Amino acid sequence: MAAESARKFEALEAQAAALDVRFADPAFYKGPQHELAQLQAKRGELTREIAARYARWEELEAARAGG
């Protein structure tokens, strides 16, 4: 289970990093605005999912350490 969770974290963080690379390219902002909006929304979703998974991971680690 932990290995699967770690792989999921890695995949989510890789997706976020790939979007960040696109956002860092000034030429990207000259493209279709609907695409920019979609990718910004996707990046927000990834940020929230990563944060939620880290919070859950911390809860589980705290429960394991306390129990």
N, C-alpha and C positions, 0 to 999 in steps of 0.2 A: 504493500500500500504506500509506503513512504517513497519508494522508487517511482511509482506511478505519479504521485503528487509532485515529486521533484521534476519529472519529465514534463508535466503539465505546466509548472511554473516556468521552466525553460522555454517551452513553446510559446506561452503567453508573452514572456519578456522578449523573445526573439521577434514576435509579431510587432510588439510595441517599438522595439529598436528599429525595425525596418520602416515603420511609419515615420519615426523621428528622423531617419535619414532623408526620407522624401520631403518632410517639412523643412529640413535645413537647406534644401536647394531652392534658391530664389526663383528659378525658372518654373518650379511647380506652381507657384502662385499666379502664373500667367495662364494657366490652363483653365479648364471648365470649373466654374465656381461650385456647381453641384457636386463634382468629384471631391473638391476640397472640403465641402460641408460633410459629405459622407465619410471621408477619412478622418476628419476631426471627431465626428460622432463615434466612429469605430475606436479611435484612440482613447476617447473618454470611457467607452465600455471596457476596454482592456485595462485601463487604470483602475477602474472600480473593481473589476474582477480580480486583478492582482492584489489589490489592497484587502479585499474580502478574504481571499485565500490565505494571505499572510496573517490576517487577524485570526482566522480559524486555526491555522498552524500553531500560532502562539498560544491559543487557548488549549489546544491538545497537548502541547509541550508542557504548559503550566500544570495541567491536570495530571500528566504523567509524572512530572517531577514532585508533585504534591501527594501523589497516591502511591 
